[in-house]
Amino acid sequence: MELEKIEKSIIKKFRKEIWSPFIKAIKEFELINDGDKVAVAISGGKDSLLLAKVIEELHRHSKVDFDVCYISMDPGYDPANRKMLEHNLEYLGIDGEIFDTEVFDIAESITKGDYPCYMCARMRRGALYAKAEELGCNKIALGHHLNDVIETIMMNVLWAGNYKTMKPKLKAANFEGMELIRPFYYVKEEDIIRWRDYSELRALDCACTVTKSSESYTRKKIKELIAEVKNDNPDVEMSILRSAENVNCDMVIAYQLHGEKHSFMEEFDD
């Protein structure tokens, strides 16, 4: 498909599903401001490739004065996936810089092949921070979408026994002045898939050379659970998303226990 047609589809054909929720998140959470230099992290998957094109459109037409660069980390892809990544950047006209790391091999050696995904994610994030800092960026844009956010909430509740979410904007702990932003916070995965198919794009799914799986078993089960509930409650996705915004601290046990423990200790201090 012609590049011009792909680019126009973002603004026109997929305006309601992709462009409008993207702009909503940018404005609502103040994700990109005057003077920012944003590094768009491109893994080669459908989400990050589309994010790169959407931010490219924003950069071209927005009144906000910001700079942008496109970075793609090769954590140790096999030759076929590396070639596909290079092809997709060229196909979409993205002027991206590919930099090499050995994240896959190191993560596997540290964990001895036993569930290396967590270690891999941490190392990849650190490498992205370092590269963005080297390029003078103060923000890194990631392609996480609405479904990533709600699945993370449910995974934490049902598997980890805690309540955490993906925030649309997050300050880096070890890189001063750096922030992660998630402009696709309101964009649904199904609409990204529709854009991918319309654009005749063959994107990387999971290019991991260690686990060789398209997604973790846990996330797959969460996807199935949400899809089942959606049959009875079409708004379940937004309900889960909004739950992180509508927390009643008076009804959270952790706050009650903390307060009671504090009072109890004060009595003994007397």
C-alpha positions, -999 to +999 in steps of 0.1 A: +000+000+000+012+035-007+026+054+023+005+084+017-027+063+019-015+047+052-007+081+067-040+096+056-059+067+071-047+076+106-064+111+104-094+101+083-105+064+082-093+057+118-099+092+132-125+081+158-108+049+168-071+060+169-064+097+163-091+111+186-083+089+217-046+096+211-052+133+211-075+130+242-047+113+262-021+138+250-042+167+262-058+151+293-025+140+308-002+167+293+020+141+277+038+163+252+046+199+258+066+228+243+103+221+245+100+183+249+122+159+229+104+126+227+120+093+219+095+070+203+105+034+213+098+010+184+099-027+191+087-036+156+052-047+168+020-032+155+015-009+186+048+009+185+049+012+147+015+029+147+025+051+176+055+062+156+033+072+127+007+090+149+034+110+167+049+118+134+016+132+123+013+152+155+048+166+150+040+177+115+007+195+123+006+204+160+012+239+173+031+224+202+068+230+196+085+196+204+112+175+188+110+137+182+133+109+173+126+072+167+147+045+183+145+008+179+164-016+201+175-050+188+178-070+220+191-100+201+165-107+174+172-136+150+181-125+114+146-129+101+131-107+128+158-081+124+151-080+087+114-076+093+120-047+117+142-030+091+116-036+064+087-022+085+106+010+092+113+015+055+078+005+045+062+031+069+088+058+061+101+059+097+135+074+101+144+052+130+178+044+145+183+007+154+208+001+182+220-033+193+221-049+227+224-084+241+194-083+264+180-116+254+212-135+260+220-117+293+184-121+307+185-158+299+219-163+315+210-144+347+177-164+351+192-196+337+162-197+313+136-198+342+110-171+334+134-145+319+106-121+308+107-099+339+144-095+338+143-089+300+117-062+304+137-044+331+169-045+310+152-034+278+137-004+297+171+005+311+186+004+276+159+026+263+164+051+290+201+052+284+197+056+246+171+084+250+193+102+275+222+099+250+200+116+224+190+144+247+154+133+251+134+140+282+105+116+274+101+081+260+068+072+243+057+035+246+030+018+226+010+003+255-027+006+247-059+005+267-060-033+267-024-035+281-035-012+309-067-031+319-050-065+316-022-053+339-047-043+365-064-076+364-032-096+364-021-078+396-055-083+413-060-120+404-024-132+403-002-109+423-027-099+450-021-062+447-037-032+429-014-015+404-019-001+369+001+013+340+001+051+344-002+073+313+029+093+326+056+080+349+088+096+361+119+074+357+134+063+390+171+062+379+172+087+351+166+122+364+143+144+343+132+114+321+095+104+319+077+075+302+045+084+284+018+062+270-002+081+244-023+051+234-038+050+269-073+052+254-067+033+222-081-002+219-060-031+206-087-042+182-085-008+164-047-011+162-052-045+146-077-031+121-052-004+111-024-030+108-045-051+085-057-022+065-021-010+060-011-045+049+016-045+075+032-077+088+045-066+122+065-086+148+044-103+174+069-116+200+104-118+186+118-133+217+145-159+211+141-174+246+105-182+253+093-183+217+057-174+228+034-148+214+022-138+248+024-150+284-001-176+296-013-153+323-020-124+299-038-148+275-061-160+303-069-124+313-077-116+277-101-146+276-117-136+309-123-100+299-137-111+265-161-135+283-173-108+307-177-084+278-205-106+264-226-096+294-211-061+300-200-044+269-184-016+290-162-038+311-130-025+296-137+011+305-150+000+339-117-017+347-098+013+334-118+038+355-114+016+386-078+030+389-092+065+389-121+059+413-104+043+443-122+050+476-094+050+501-118+048+530-128+013+518-092+001+512-080-022+540-044-012+536-052+024+547-073+011+576-046-012+588-019+015+585-040+039+606-049+014+633-013+003+636-002+039+640-027+045+667-018+013+685+019+022+686+011+057+699-007+041+729+024+021+738+046+052+733+026+069+761 
